[in-house]
């Protein structure tokens, strides 16, 4: 146990969390928690709890619809089998073929493949933008993202402190001289010290690297006293050809103004008592705005120390952060900052990057309540949070039905990255953060996040168009086959249905790289809307096919055998339905009128156009040369031409109704 000291109250001492690095000194410590009970252990446990592959919201809804359609088709098939065998005395083997045709027509065989290929192409596109996608489902989820939560240090900011020369407070000294003297009082060899590193880096940026080195080399350093936790300041003794001998100190404002008897080089600045209140006011103002401050005092030629400047420092935002935040918010995504840093620093950083300043302390997150949940939704972020607090914010937002993304770079961000639907690890992130993330950025900056949003919304548009097309085609095929069986005791050969499903699925694969326009707002999957549109396409397509089946416009020679006429009619019906279903993709893929060919944003990709028209040409040739290939019953070329004109005309009418 830690021995008690006379000058300290009983039980004095600070709590250190597991993972804290002690850089200097010694201490008596008492271990109270180990393993998963420590703060870092809890973070690891939360990551494990949230890990595991989950299908995206869009994918889950699509598969629910597909399963429902297949189930209805199976019920329909069972009824057909019962009627054919039990009431029409059809042989069981022949009835089974009719049922097989129904089931084949109902199963969208290529749907999972198209979804995976579409996302794989999107992932390849993101890799070119220096973003590695580790979970493909994230490319679907990010299209629906409505809230993006972000860590501050190292994500929105550079994690590299910098001086703001234009905001430096000075007394009898220019701002440039204040920065130069602060550089002289810093140790270039101590690259681990964040203050010295920030000041020297800022000096090189402000003056230019060569000019800064030239200015500092004009001062010959005679002695340097480094920083330590007791004196809380550095002191440098140097000489300049024109200014003579100088003694420069930088450090904590109070310890530079009046050092006290602390065992170091001691002094009291001239007019210290007169300046104390003004300096305190300036220091408090900087602190309330989120700046860290360093005081500067200078003595010339053995004269008294004169307090000369208060130098403000801030972890600056990345160069592209403000623009990226603006673009993301314009895309309909709310952005929140969740940081472990001090509240004042979080508010000032939020102001600099164009976020709202309604940033709240972590204590407002507990206890849980409905009011607390509403506060989380309406706030611009939270400061001074722990890993479990970040995850709690994500959970509350998700429970409100929002699709949440999270960006971060540290171990403390890992639980939230794993919990969010879209976890994004920025460049330079720790291994823990990268392992928990769905997307890993490999270059500094956040612009790739907006690129991911745009690419994801294009993917969503492609998938939605294919799903709309495929469900509509499935409904049309099942309805046509069912009507033929129930109403007319007629059946389409199973080979035709297999050929129809195969050609339609194979020719639709290029939709994965089709031209697509991203939406302006998040894409929230609305299955009732997609289902309604799909059913309308299916019903109209069914009417289109049955109108041709029942008409006498296209028919074989009436003098031929009735069975031959039936085969001819069924071949015509198959050819019309195959071509019509293929052409429907041009209507499903865009909300604009497909007949407006003057607008480039209505054009499909060249590969999709070639595949669709090639598939239609293939089935036309199989029908036209039916007596040669013996796959489809031979159809007269003039009838094939009329079928093409009929389907193209119906496409324009259907698209106009759309």
C-alpha positions as CSV (number, residue, x, y, z in Angstrom):
1,X,0.0,0.0,0.0
2,X,1.0,3.6,-0.7
3,X,2.5,5.2,2.4
4,X,0.6,8.3,3.6
5,X,2.5,11.6,3.6
6,X,2.2,14.4,6.1
7,X,1.7,17.2,3.6
8,X,-1.1,15.3,1.7
9,X,-4.6,14.4,2.8
10,X,-5.4,10.8,3.5
11,X,-6.0,8.7,0.3
12,X,-4.4,11.3,-2.0
13,X,-3.2,10.2,-5.4
14,X,-4.4,10.1,-9.0
15,X,-6.0,7.2,-10.7
16,X,-4.1,5.8,-13.6
17,X,-5.8,3.7,-16.3
18,X,-4.2,0.6,-17.8
19,X,-2.0,1.5,-20.7
20,X,-0.9,4.8,-19.2
21,X,2.9,5.4,-19.8
22,X,4.9,6.9,-17.0
23,X,7.8,8.8,-18.6
24,X,9.6,10.2,-15.6
25,X,9.8,9.8,-11.8
26,X,8.6,7.0,-9.5
27,X,5.4,6.2,-7.6
28,X,3.7,3.7,-5.3
29,X,0.7,2.2,-7.0
30,X,-2.2,-0.1,-6.0
31,X,-3.6,-2.3,-8.7
32,X,-7.4,-2.3,-8.4
33,X,-8.5,-3.9,-11.8
34,X,-6.9,-6.3,-14.2
35,X,-7.7,-7.9,-17.6
36,X,-11.2,-7.2,-19.0
37,X,-12.1,-5.1,-15.9
38,X,-9.6,-2.4,-16.9
39,X,-10.7,0.5,-19.1
40,X,-8.6,-0.8,-22.1
41,X,-9.9,-4.4,-21.3
42,X,-13.5,-3.2,-21.4
43,X,-12.7,-1.6,-24.8
44,X,-11.4,-5.0,-26.1
45,X,-14.5,-6.7,-24.8
46,X,-16.8,-4.3,-26.5
47,X,-15.0,-4.8,-29.8
48,X,-15.4,-8.6,-29.5
49,X,-19.1,-8.1,-28.6
50,X,-19.8,-6.0,-31.7
51,X,-17.7,-8.0,-34.1
52,X,-19.0,-10.5,-36.6
53,X,-20.4,-10.3,-40.2
54,X,-23.9,-9.0,-40.6
55,X,-25.8,-8.6,-43.8
56,X,-26.6,-5.0,-44.8
57,X,-30.0,-3.5,-44.2
58,X,-30.7,-3.4,-47.9
59,X,-29.6,-7.0,-48.4
60,X,-31.7,-8.3,-45.6
61,X,-34.8,-6.6,-46.9
62,X,-34.2,-7.8,-50.5
63,X,-33.7,-11.4,-49.3
64,X,-36.9,-11.2,-47.3
65,X,-38.8,-10.2,-50.4
66,X,-37.1,-12.9,-52.5
67,X,-37.9,-15.5,-49.9
68,X,-41.6,-14.4,-49.9
69,X,-41.8,-14.5,-53.7
70,X,-40.2,-18.0,-53.8
71,X,-42.6,-19.2,-51.1
72,X,-45.6,-17.9,-53.0
73,X,-44.3,-19.6,-56.1
74,X,-43.9,-22.9,-54.3
75,X,-47.4,-22.7,-53.0
76,X,-48.6,-21.9,-56.5
77,X,-46.5,-24.9,-57.8
78,X,-48.1,-27.2,-55.2
79,X,-51.6,-26.1,-56.3
80,X,-50.7,-26.6,-60.0
81,X,-49.4,-30.1,-59.3
82,X,-52.6,-31.0,-57.4
83,X,-54.9,-29.7,-60.2
84,X,-53.0,-31.3,-63.0
85,X,-52.7,-34.7,-61.3
86,X,-55.9,-34.8,-59.3
87,X,-58.4,-33.1,-61.7
88,X,-56.9,-33.1,-65.2
89,X,-55.4,-36.6,-65.0
90,X,-52.0,-35.4,-66.3
91,X,-49.2,-37.8,-65.9
92,X,-47.2,-37.1,-62.7
93,X,-43.9,-36.8,-64.7
94,X,-45.4,-34.2,-67.1
95,X,-47.1,-32.3,-64.2
96,X,-43.7,-32.2,-62.4
97,X,-42.1,-30.5,-65.4
98,X,-44.8,-27.8,-65.3
99,X,-44.1,-27.3,-61.6
100,X,-40.3,-27.2,-62.3
101,X,-40.9,-24.5,-64.9
102,X,-42.7,-22.4,-62.3
103,X,-40.0,-22.8,-59.6
104,X,-37.2,-22.0,-62.1
105,X,-39.0,-18.9,-63.2
106,X,-39.5,-17.7,-59.6
107,X,-35.9,-18.1,-58.4
108,X,-33.6,-15.1,-59.1
109,X,-30.5,-17.2,-59.5
110,X,-28.1,-14.4,-60.3
111,X,-29.2,-11.9,-57.6
112,X,-26.5,-12.8,-55.0
113,X,-23.9,-12.9,-57.8
114,X,-24.9,-9.5,-59.1
115,X,-24.9,-8.0,-55.6
116,X,-21.4,-9.4,-54.9
117,X,-19.9,-8.3,-58.3
118,X,-21.4,-4.8,-57.9
119,X,-19.9,-4.4,-54.5
120,X,-16.5,-5.9,-55.6
121,X,-16.3,-3.4,-58.5
122,X,-17.2,-0.6,-56.0
123,X,-14.4,-1.8,-53.7
124,X,-11.9,-1.8,-56.5
125,X,-13.0,1.8,-57.3
126,X,-12.5,2.8,-53.7
127,X,-9.0,1.2,-53.6
128,X,-8.0,3.6,-56.4
129,X,-9.0,6.4,-54.1
130,X,-6.8,5.1,-51.3
131,X,-9.6,3.5,-49.3
132,X,-9.5,-0.3,-48.6
133,X,-12.9,-1.9,-48.1
134,X,-12.5,-4.9,-45.7
135,X,-16.3,-5.7,-45.4
136,X,-18.2,-5.4,-48.7
137,X,-21.5,-4.8,-46.9
138,X,-20.2,-1.4,-45.8
139,X,-20.5,-0.2,-49.4
140,X,-24.3,-0.9,-49.2
141,X,-24.7,0.6,-45.7
142,X,-22.9,3.8,-46.4
143,X,-25.4,4.7,-49.0
144,X,-28.1,4.8,-46.3
145,X,-25.8,6.5,-43.7
146,X,-27.7,9.3,-42.0
147,X,-25.2,10.1,-39.1
148,X,-21.4,10.2,-39.2
149,X,-19.7,10.2,-35.8
150,X,-16.0,11.1,-35.7
151,X,-13.2,11.1,-33.3
152,X,-11.3,14.4,-33.2
153,X,-7.5,13.9,-32.6
154,X,-5.9,12.3,-35.6
155,X,-9.1,12.1,-37.5
156,X,-10.6,15.6,-37.9
157,X,-7.3,17.0,-36.8
158,X,-3.7,16.2,-37.7
159,X,-2.7,15.0,-34.1
160,X,0.2,17.4,-34.6
161,X,0.1,20.5,-32.4
162,X,0.8,23.9,-34.1
163,X,1.3,27.5,-33.0
164,X,-1.2,30.1,-34.3
165,X,1.2,33.0,-34.9
166,X,-1.5,35.5,-35.8
167,X,-3.3,34.9,-32.5
168,X,-0.2,35.3,-30.3
169,X,-0.5,37.9,-27.5
170,X,2.6,40.1,-27.3
171,X,4.0,42.8,-25.0
172,X,6.7,45.1,-26.5
173,X,7.5,42.4,-29.1
174,X,6.3,41.5,-32.6
175,X,4.5,38.3,-33.2
176,X,7.3,37.0,-35.5
177,X,9.9,37.7,-32.8
178,X,7.8,35.9,-30.3
179,X,7.7,32.8,-32.5
180,X,11.4,33.0,-33.2
181,X,12.3,33.3,-29.5
182,X,10.0,30.4,-28.7
183,X,11.9,28.3,-31.3
184,X,15.2,29.3,-29.7
185,X,13.9,28.1,-26.3
186,X,13.0,24.7,-27.7
187,X,15.2,21.7,-28.0
188,X,15.4,20.3,-31.6
189,X,16.9,17.1,-30.3
190,X,13.9,16.3,-28.1
191,X,11.5,15.1,-30.8
192,X,9.3,13.3,-28.3
193,X,8.3,16.6,-26.6
194,X,5.0,17.7,-28.2
195,X,5.4,21.4,-27.3
196,X,9.0,21.7,-28.7
197,X,8.0,19.8,-31.7
198,X,4.9,22.0,-32.3
199,X,6.9,25.3,-31.9
200,X,9.8,24.3,-34.1
201,X,7.4,22.9,-36.8
202,X,5.4,26.0,-36.7
203,X,8.5,28.1,-37.0
204,X,9.6,26.2,-40.2
205,X,6.1,26.6,-41.6
206,X,5.7,30.3,-40.8
207,X,9.2,31.5,-41.9
208,X,10.0,28.8,-44.4
209,X,12.5,26.0,-43.5
210,X,15.6,27.7,-44.9
211,X,14.7,31.2,-43.5
212,X,13.9,29.7,-40.1
213,X,17.2,27.9,-39.8
214,X,19.0,31.1,-41.0
215,X,17.3,33.2,-38.3
216,X,18.0,30.7,-35.5
217,X,21.6,30.3,-36.6
218,X,22.1,34.1,-36.0
219,X,21.8,33.3,-32.2
220,X,24.7,31.4,-30.7
221,X,23.4,29.2,-27.9
222,X,25.6,29.1,-24.8
223,X,23.5,27.1,-22.4
224,X,20.1,25.3,-22.5
225,X,18.1,24.2,-19.5
226,X,15.4,21.7,-20.4
227,X,11.9,21.3,-19.2
228,X,11.1,19.2,-16.1
229,X,7.8,18.7,-14.1
230,X,9.1,20.8,-11.2
231,X,10.2,24.0,-12.8
232,X,7.8,23.7,-15.8
233,X,9.9,25.8,-18.1
234,X,12.9,25.9,-20.4
235,X,15.7,28.5,-20.4
236,X,18.2,29.2,-23.1
237,X,21.2,31.6,-22.9
238,X,22.4,32.9,-26.3
239,X,24.2,35.7,-28.0
240,X,23.3,37.8,-31.1
241,X,25.8,40.1,-32.9
242,X,23.5,43.1,-32.8
243,X,21.2,42.4,-29.8
244,X,23.9,41.1,-27.5
245,X,23.3,38.5,-24.8
246,X,19.7,37.2,-24.3
247,X,18.1,35.0,-21.8
248,X,14.9,33.4,-23.1
249,X,12.4,31.3,-21.2
250,X,9.2,29.5,-22.3
251,X,6.9,27.5,-20.2
252,X,3.8,27.6,-18.0
253,X,2.6,31.3,-17.9
254,X,2.6,31.6,-14.1
255,X,6.1,29.9,-13.8
256,X,7.6,32.2,-16.5
257,X,6.1,35.3,-14.9
258,X,7.2,34.5,-11.3
259,X,9.3,31.3,-10.9
260,X,9.3,31.2,-7.1
261,X,12.0,29.3,-5.3
262,X,11.7,26.0,-7.1
263,X,15.4,25.0,-7.4
264,X,15.8,26.2,-10.9
265,X,17.0,29.5,-12.4
266,X,14.7,31.9,-10.6
267,X,13.4,35.4,-11.3
268,X,10.4,37.7,-11.2
269,X,9.5,39.5,-14.4
270,X,9.5,43.3,-14.4
271,X,6.0,44.7,-13.5
272,X,4.9,41.2,-12.7
273,X,2.2,42.3,-10.3
274,X,0.8,44.9,-12.7
275,X,0.7,42.4,-15.5
276,X,-0.7,39.4,-13.5
277,X,-4.4,40.1,-14.0
278,X,-4.1,41.0,-17.6
279,X,-2.1,37.8,-18.3
280,X,-4.5,35.7,-16.4
281,X,-7.4,37.1,-18.4
282,X,-5.6,36.4,-21.7
283,X,-4.6,32.9,-20.6
284,X,-8.2,32.1,-19.5
285,X,-9.6,33.4,-22.7
286,X,-7.3,31.2,-24.8
287,X,-8.0,28.2,-22.6
288,X,-11.8,28.7,-22.9
289,X,-11.3,28.7,-26.7
290,X,-9.5,25.4,-26.5
291,X,-5.9,26.6,-27.0
292,X,-2.9,25.3,-25.0
293,X,-0.7,28.2,-24.1
294,X,3.0,28.8,-23.5
295,X,4.4,31.9,-21.8
296,X,7.5,33.7,-23.0
297,X,9.9,36.0,-21.1
298,X,13.1,37.6,-22.4
299,X,16.0,39.4,-20.8
300,X,18.5,41.5,-22.7
301,X,22.2,42.0,-21.7
302,X,21.8,41.0,-18.0
303,X,18.7,43.1,-17.7
304,X,15.5,42.0,-15.9
305,X,13.2,39.3,-17.4
306,X,10.3,40.9,-19.2
307,X,7.2,38.9,-19.9
308,X,6.8,39.2,-23.7
309,X,4.2,36.8,-25.1
310,X,1.6,34.2,-24.7
311,X,1.8,31.7,-27.6
312,X,-1.4,29.8,-28.3
313,X,-1.3,26.2,-29.8
314,X,-3.9,24.0,-31.2
315,X,-4.1,20.6,-32.8
316,X,-5.1,22.0,-36.3
317,X,-7.9,20.5,-38.5
318,X,-6.7,18.6,-41.5
319,X,-6.6,20.8,-44.6
320,X,-9.6,19.0,-46.2
321,X,-11.6,18.5,-43.1
322,X,-13.8,21.6,-43.4
323,X,-14.6,21.0,-47.1
324,X,-15.3,17.3,-46.5
325,X,-17.6,18.0,-43.6
326,X,-19.5,20.6,-45.7
327,X,-19.9,18.1,-48.6
328,X,-21.0,15.3,-46.3
329,X,-23.6,17.5,-44.6
330,X,-24.8,18.7,-48.0
331,X,-25.3,15.0,-48.9
332,X,-27.9,14.8,-46.0
333,X,-25.6,13.3,-43.4
334,X,-25.5,14.7,-39.9
335,X,-21.9,14.9,-38.5
336,X,-21.1,14.6,-34.7
337,X,-17.8,14.9,-32.9
338,X,-17.0,12.4,-30.2
339,X,-13.7,13.0,-28.5
340,X,-11.8,12.3,-25.3
341,X,-10.3,15.7,-25.4
342,X,-11.3,18.7,-23.2
343,X,-14.7,20.3,-23.8
344,X,-13.3,23.7,-24.7
345,X,-10.8,22.2,-27.2
346,X,-13.7,20.2,-28.8
347,X,-15.9,23.3,-29.1
348,X,-13.2,25.4,-30.7
349,X,-12.2,22.6,-33.1
350,X,-15.9,22.1,-34.0
351,X,-16.2,25.9,-34.7
352,X,-13.1,25.8,-37.0
353,X,-14.3,23.0,-39.1
354,X,-17.8,24.3,-39.5
355,X,-19.6,21.9,-37.2
356,X,-22.1,23.2,-34.6
357,X,-20.8,24.2,-31.2
358,X,-23.4,22.3,-29.2
359,X,-20.8,19.9,-27.9
360,X,-21.6,18.5,-24.4
361,X,-19.5,16.9,-21.7
362,X,-19.5,13.1,-21.2
363,X,-21.3,13.4,-17.9
364,X,-24.5,14.3,-19.9
365,X,-24.5,10.7,-21.3
366,X,-25.4,9.2,-18.0
367,X,-27.8,8.0,-16.5
368,X,-29.7,6.6,-19.5
369,X,-33.1,8.1,-20.1
370,X,-35.4,9.2,-22.9
371,X,-34.3,12.8,-22.4
372,X,-30.7,11.6,-22.6
373,X,-31.4,9.8,-25.9
374,X,-33.0,13.0,-27.4
375,X,-29.9,15.0,-26.2
376,X,-27.6,12.6,-28.1
377,X,-29.7,12.9,-31.3
378,X,-29.8,16.7,-31.2
379,X,-26.3,17.5,-30.0
380,X,-23.2,18.2,-32.2
381,X,-21.0,15.9,-30.2
382,X,-19.5,14.9,-26.9
383,X,-16.1,15.6,-25.2
384,X,-14.1,13.9,-22.5
385,X,-15.6,10.5,-23.3
386,X,-14.3,7.0,-22.6
387,X,-14.5,4.1,-25.2
388,X,-17.7,2.8,-23.7
389,X,-19.3,6.3,-24.0
390,X,-18.5,6.4,-27.7
391,X,-20.1,3.1,-28.2
392,X,-23.2,4.2,-26.2
393,X,-23.7,7.1,-28.5
394,X,-23.6,4.8,-31.5
395,X,-26.1,2.4,-29.9
396,X,-28.6,5.1,-29.0
397,X,-28.5,6.5,-32.6
398,X,-28.9,3.0,-34.0
399,X,-31.9,2.4,-31.7
400,X,-33.5,5.5,-33.2
401,X,-33.4,3.7,-36.6
402,X,-30.5,5.7,-37.9
403,X,-27.7,4.2,-40.0
404,X,-24.5,5.3,-38.3
405,X,-20.9,5.6,-39.5
406,X,-17.9,6.1,-37.2
407,X,-14.4,7.4,-38.0
408,X,-11.4,7.0,-35.7
409,X,-7.7,6.1,-35.3
410,X,-7.1,4.9,-31.8
411,X,-7.6,1.9,-29.6
412,X,-10.3,3.9,-27.7
413,X,-12.2,4.2,-31.0
414,X,-12.3,0.5,-31.7
415,X,-15.5,-0.4,-29.8
416,X,-17.4,2.3,-31.6
417,X,-15.9,1.4,-35.0
418,X,-17.0,-2.2,-34.5
419,X,-20.5,-1.2,-33.3
420,X,-21.3,1.2,-36.2
421,X,-22.7,-0.1,-39.4
422,X,-19.8,1.6,-41.2
423,X,-16.5,1.8,-39.3
424,X,-13.8,3.9,-41.0
425,X,-10.2,3.9,-39.8
426,X,-8.2,6.9,-40.9
427,X,-4.6,6.9,-42.2
428,X,-2.1,6.1,-39.4
429,X,-4.8,4.3,-37.3
430,X,-3.7,1.7,-34.7
431,X,-4.0,-2.0,-35.5
432,X,-6.9,-2.3,-33.1
433,X,-8.8,0.4,-35.0
434,X,-8.0,-1.0,-38.4
435,X,-9.1,-4.5,-37.3
436,X,-12.5,-3.2,-36.1
437,X,-13.1,-1.0,-39.2
438,X,-15.0,-1.8,-42.5
439,X,-13.1,0.8,-44.5
440,X,-9.4,1.7,-44.0
441,X,-8.1,5.0,-45.4
442,X,-4.5,4.8,-46.6
443,X,-3.8,8.5,-47.3
444,X,-4.1,11.6,-45.0
445,X,-7.4,13.4,-45.0
446,X,-11.1,12.6,-45.1
447,X,-12.0,13.2,-48.7
448,X,-12.2,9.5,-49.4
449,X,-15.2,9.3,-47.0
450,X,-17.2,11.5,-49.3
451,X,-16.0,9.5,-52.3
452,X,-17.2,6.4,-50.5
453,X,-20.6,8.0,-50.0
454,X,-20.9,8.9,-53.7
455,X,-19.7,5.4,-54.8
456,X,-22.0,3.7,-52.4
457,X,-25.0,5.6,-53.6
458,X,-24.2,4.6,-57.2
459,X,-24.0,1.0,-56.1
460,X,-27.3,1.3,-54.4
461,X,-28.9,2.7,-57.6
462,X,-27.5,-0.2,-59.6
463,X,-28.7,-2.8,-57.1
464,X,-32.1,-1.2,-56.8
465,X,-32.5,-1.1,-60.6
466,X,-31.6,-4.8,-60.8
467,X,-33.8,-5.9,-57.9
468,X,-36.7,-3.9,-59.3
469,X,-36.1,-5.5,-62.7
470,X,-35.6,-9.1,-61.4
471,X,-38.6,-9.1,-59.0
472,X,-40.8,-7.6,-61.8
473,X,-39.6,-10.3,-64.2
474,X,-40.2,-13.0,-61.7
475,X,-43.7,-11.8,-61.1
476,X,-44.4,-11.6,-64.8
477,X,-43.0,-15.1,-65.5
478,X,-44.9,-16.8,-62.6
479,X,-48.2,-15.0,-63.5
480,X,-48.0,-15.9,-67.2
481,X,-47.2,-19.5,-66.5
482,X,-49.9,-19.8,-63.9
483,X,-52.6,-18.1,-66.1
484,X,-51.7,-20.4,-69.0
485,X,-52.0,-23.5,-66.7
486,X,-55.2,-22.4,-64.8
487,X,-57.2,-20.6,-67.4
488,X,-56.1,-22.3,-70.7
489,X,-54.7,-25.7,-69.6
490,X,-51.6,-24.8,-71.6
491,X,-48.0,-25.1,-70.5
492,X,-44.8,-23.5,-71.7
493,X,-42.0,-26.1,-72.2
494,X,-39.6,-26.3,-69.2
495,X,-36.7,-25.8,-71.6
496,X,-38.1,-22.4,-72.6
497,X,-38.4,-21.3,-69.0
498,X,-34.8,-22.5,-68.2
499,X,-33.5,-20.7,-71.3
500,X,-35.5,-17.5,-70.3
501,X,-34.1,-17.5,-66.8
502,X,-30.5,-18.3,-67.9
503,X,-30.3,-15.7,-70.7
504,X,-32.0,-13.0,-68.6
505,X,-29.6,-13.6,-65.6
506,X,-26.4,-13.9,-67.6
507,X,-27.0,-10.7,-69.7
508,X,-27.8,-8.7,-66.5
509,X,-24.3,-9.2,-64.9
510,X,-23.0,-5.9,-66.6
511,X,-25.5,-3.9,-64.5
512,X,-22.8,-4.2,-61.8
513,X,-20.8,-1.6,-63.7
514,X,-23.7,0.3,-65.3
515,X,-23.8,4.1,-65.4
516,X,-25.5,5.5,-62.3
517,X,-26.2,8.9,-60.8
518,X,-25.8,9.2,-57.0
519,X,-28.8,10.5,-55.1
520,X,-28.5,13.9,-53.3
521,X,-29.7,12.4,-50.0
522,X,-29.2,9.1,-48.1
523,X,-30.8,6.1,-49.8
524,X,-33.1,4.6,-47.2
525,X,-34.3,1.2,-48.6
526,X,-38.1,1.4,-49.1
527,X,-39.2,-2.1,-49.9
528,X,-42.9,-1.1,-50.2
529,X,-42.0,1.4,-52.9
530,X,-39.7,-1.1,-54.7
531,X,-42.3,-3.9,-54.4
532,X,-45.1,-1.7,-55.7
533,X,-43.0,-0.7,-58.7
534,X,-42.0,-4.3,-59.3
535,X,-45.6,-5.6,-59.1
536,X,-46.7,-2.9,-61.6
537,X,-43.9,-3.9,-64.0
538,X,-44.9,-7.5,-63.5
539,X,-48.7,-7.0,-64.0
540,X,-48.2,-4.7,-67.0
541,X,-45.8,-7.2,-68.5
542,X,-48.2,-10.0,-67.9
543,X,-51.0,-8.1,-69.7
544,X,-48.6,-7.4,-72.5
545,X,-47.7,-11.1,-73.0
546,X,-51.3,-12.4,-72.6
547,X,-52.6,-9.8,-75.1
548,X,-50.2,-11.3,-77.7
549,X,-51.0,-14.9,-76.7
550,X,-54.8,-14.3,-77.1
551,X,-54.6,-12.3,-80.3
552,X,-54.7,-13.6,-83.8
553,X,-52.2,-11.0,-85.1
554,X,-49.3,-13.5,-85.0
555,X,-50.2,-17.1,-85.6
556,X,-49.2,-20.0,-87.8
557,X,-51.0,-21.3,-90.8
558,X,-54.5,-22.3,-89.7
559,X,-54.3,-25.4,-92.0
560,X,-51.6,-26.9,-89.9
561,X,-52.1,-29.5,-87.2
562,X,-53.6,-28.0,-83.9
563,X,-50.6,-29.3,-81.9
564,X,-48.2,-27.5,-84.3
565,X,-50.2,-24.3,-84.0
566,X,-50.0,-24.6,-80.2
567,X,-46.3,-25.1,-80.3
568,X,-45.9,-22.1,-82.6
569,X,-48.0,-19.9,-80.3
570,X,-46.0,-21.0,-77.3
571,X,-42.7,-20.2,-79.1
572,X,-44.1,-16.8,-80.0
573,X,-45.2,-16.2,-76.4
574,X,-41.7,-17.2,-75.1
575,X,-39.9,-15.0,-77.6
576,X,-42.1,-12.0,-76.8
577,X,-41.7,-12.5,-73.0
578,X,-37.9,-13.0,-73.2
579,X,-37.4,-9.8,-75.3
580,X,-39.8,-7.7,-73.2
581,X,-38.2,-8.8,-69.9
582,X,-34.7,-8.0,-71.2
583,X,-35.8,-4.5,-72.4
584,X,-37.4,-3.7,-69.1
585,X,-33.9,-3.1,-67.5
586,X,-33.7,0.1,-69.5
587,X,-36.8,1.4,-67.8
588,X,-35.9,0.1,-64.3
589,X,-32.4,1.5,-64.3
590,X,-33.3,5.2,-64.3
591,X,-36.2,7.4,-63.0
592,X,-35.9,9.5,-66.2
593,X,-37.7,8.7,-69.5
594,X,-35.8,6.1,-71.4
595,X,-37.0,7.6,-74.7
596,X,-35.1,10.9,-74.1
597,X,-31.8,9.7,-75.8
598,X,-30.5,13.3,-75.9
599,X,-29.7,13.2,-72.2
600,X,-26.5,11.3,-71.5
601,X,-27.6,10.5,-67.9
602,X,-30.3,8.2,-69.3
603,X,-27.8,6.1,-71.3
604,X,-26.9,2.7,-70.0
605,X,-23.3,1.5,-70.1
606,X,-22.1,0.2,-73.5
607,X,-21.5,-3.3,-72.0
608,X,-25.0,-3.5,-70.6
609,X,-26.5,-2.4,-73.9
610,X,-24.5,-4.9,-75.9
611,X,-25.3,-7.8,-73.5
612,X,-29.1,-7.0,-73.4
613,X,-29.4,-6.6,-77.2
614,X,-27.1,-9.6,-77.7
615,X,-29.3,-11.8,-75.5
616,X,-32.3,-10.7,-77.5
617,X,-30.6,-11.3,-80.8
618,X,-29.6,-14.8,-79.5
619,X,-33.1,-15.9,-78.7
620,X,-34.4,-14.4,-81.9
621,X,-31.8,-16.4,-83.9
622,X,-32.8,-19.6,-82.0
623,X,-36.4,-19.0,-82.9
624,X,-35.7,-17.9,-86.5
625,X,-33.5,-21.0,-87.1
626,X,-35.6,-23.3,-85.0
627,X,-35.5,-26.0,-87.7
628,X,-31.7,-25.9,-87.5
629,X,-31.0,-25.6,-83.8
630,X,-34.1,-27.5,-82.5
631,X,-34.0,-25.5,-79.2
632,X,-37.0,-23.2,-79.9
633,X,-39.9,-24.0,-82.2
634,X,-39.3,-22.2,-85.6
635,X,-40.9,-18.7,-85.8
636,X,-41.3,-16.9,-89.1
637,X,-38.9,-13.9,-89.5
638,X,-41.7,-11.5,-90.2
639,X,-43.3,-12.5,-86.9
640,X,-40.0,-12.0,-85.1
641,X,-39.8,-8.5,-86.5
642,X,-43.4,-7.7,-85.4
643,X,-42.5,-9.0,-81.9
644,X,-39.5,-6.7,-81.7
645,X,-41.7,-3.7,-82.8
646,X,-44.4,-4.7,-80.3
647,X,-42.0,-5.0,-77.4
648,X,-40.1,-1.7,-78.2
649,X,-43.4,0.1,-78.4
650,X,-44.7,-1.4,-75.1
651,X,-41.3,-0.4,-73.5
652,X,-41.9,3.3,-74.4
653,X,-45.5,3.2,-73.1
654,X,-44.5,1.4,-69.9
655,X,-41.7,3.9,-69.3
656,X,-44.1,6.8,-69.9
657,X,-46.4,5.3,-67.3
658,X,-43.4,5.0,-64.9
